[in-house]
Amino acid sequence: MSKNRLPEGWDDARVQAVLDYYESQTDEEAAAEHDAAHRSTRHTLMEVPVELIPAVRELIAKQQAS
């Protein structure tokens, strides 16, 4: 079995910390975090066709690089 590749800057300890965080949340805490994300004025959620995801990622990367 091959080892999973992690995003740049991530290691096993960081992955475990994220898992621990979400696995220890109560349902109420998870719901509150979810609701707060929907109230954000800096980000939005939208449905994107799967075939367009590479193009969207490229646009985000260009914007973050500038």
Buried (B, 14 or more C-beta within 10 A) or exposed (E): EEEEEEEEEEEEEEEEEEEEEEEEEEEEEEEEEEEEEEEEEEEEEEEEEEEEEEEEEEEEEEEEEE
